[in-house]
Structure formats: structure tokens, C-alpha cells
Amino acid sequence: MKRIITIIITLLVLIGLNYGLTYFTHTKFIDFAFFIGVLITVIIWFFTSKGGYTSRSLDVTLQGTTGFKANEQKYEFSPNTAFYTSLIYTIIALVAVIYHYKSYF
């Protein structure tokens, strides 16, 4: 049940952001669907991964300030339901954009 709620909330955020952007820019929904999907997928990936550049930078700053050496975190990414939902939305949006604009290719 929790996964279904996560999927619904993720889709509502993606569609809501896309609709809001198209409403304010007076463009078509399909124009920004892929870019919104990529943006949200990257944001979810960035905030659910551990031990990346940001963590190492914070460790170096902490060591320089306090003198204590922090334990290094190994890079780890464990995808969750929101990430998969956003990724599937992005793939579907890419296929829809290619189909919609196939006459331009």
C-alpha cells in the first residue's frame, strides 16, 4: 500500500510541475515532460545516494575545522519506488516526445 501511495504522489508531483510550467509559459504539455522527468529523476538520485562528492566535501571541511578525521563513506545508491516511477515517467515522456515530433527528425 505504501508503494502505491509513493507512486501516486510522485506522479502527481511530476504532472503538477509539468502542468504548472506549461501553464505559465503557454506551451504544450509534451514540450517539457521529458525535461521535468529527467530533472526530478536526477534530484531523487542525488538526495538518495550516499558517499558522493558532497559527502566527501563535508568530511574534508569537518576535518579542517575540528581536526578529527571522519570515516569515509563508500558511494552507495539504492533506488526506491519514487526513483523508478520518475524514471519510467521519463522514458514514457521521451517516447511520446519522439512520436509527437517525429516529423522534425
C-alpha positions in Angstrom: 0.0 0.0 0.0 2.9 2.3 0.8 4.4 1.8 -2.6 1.1 2.7 -4.4 0.9 5.9 -2.4 4.5 6.8 -3.2 3.9 6.1 -6.9 0.7 8.3 -6.9 2.4 11.2 -5.1 5.5 11.0 -7.4 3.2 11.1 -10.5 1.2 14.0 -9.0 4.4 16.0 -8.4 5.7 15.2 -11.9 2.4 16.0 -13.7 1.8 19.0 -11.4 5.2 20.5 -12.1 4.8 19.9 -15.8 1.4 21.4 -15.9 2.4 24.4 -13.9 5.4 25.1 -16.2 3.3 24.7 -19.3 0.6 26.9 -17.9 2.9 29.8 -17.1 4.9 29.5 -20.4 1.8 28.9 -22.6 3.3 25.8 -24.2 2.2 22.2 -24.8 2.4 19.6 -22.0 4.6 17.4 -24.1 7.2 20.1 -24.6 8.5 19.9 -21.0 7.5 16.4 -20.0 10.9 14.8 -20.7 12.9 17.6 -19.2 10.8 17.6 -16.0 11.2 13.8 -15.8 15.0 14.0 -16.1 15.2 16.8 -13.6 13.2 15.1 -10.9 15.0 11.7 -11.6 18.4 13.4 -11.1 17.1 15.2 -7.9 15.8 11.9 -6.4 19.1 10.2 -7.3 21.2 13.0 -5.8 19.3 13.0 -2.5 19.1 9.2 -2.0 22.7 8.4 -2.7 25.4 8.3 0.0 29.1 8.9 -0.1 29.3 11.1 -3.2 31.1 14.4 -3.8 29.0 16.3 -1.3 29.7 13.9 1.5 33.5 13.9 0.8 33.5 17.7 0.7 31.7 17.9 4.0 34.1 15.4 5.5 37.1 17.5 4.4 35.5 20.7 5.8 34.8 19.0 9.1 38.3 17.6 9.3 39.8 21.0 8.6 37.6 22.7 11.2 37.8 20.3 14.1 40.9 18.3 13.3 39.0 15.0 13.7 39.2 12.6 10.7 35.7 11.4 9.7 35.1 7.9 8.4 34.9 7.8 4.7 31.6 6.7 3.3 31.6 4.3 0.4 29.4 5.5 -2.5 26.1 3.8 -2.4 22.8 4.2 -4.3 19.8 2.2 -3.5 16.9 3.1 -5.9 13.5 3.5 -4.3 9.9 3.5 -5.7 9.9 7.2 -6.4 13.1 6.9 -8.4 11.7 4.1 -10.5 8.4 5.9 -11.0 10.2 9.0 -12.1 12.5 7.0 -14.4 9.5 5.3 -16.1 7.8 8.6 -16.5 10.9 10.0 -18.2 11.1 7.0 -20.6 7.4 7.3 -21.5 7.8 11.0 -21.9 10.8 10.5 -24.2 8.9 8.0 -26.4 5.9 10.4 -26.5 8.2 13.4 -27.5 9.8 11.3 -30.2 6.5 10.2 -31.5 4.9 13.7 -31.4 7.9 15.4 -33.1 8.8 12.6 -35.5 8.2 14.8 -38.5 11.1 17.0 -37.3 13.6 14.2 -37.3 
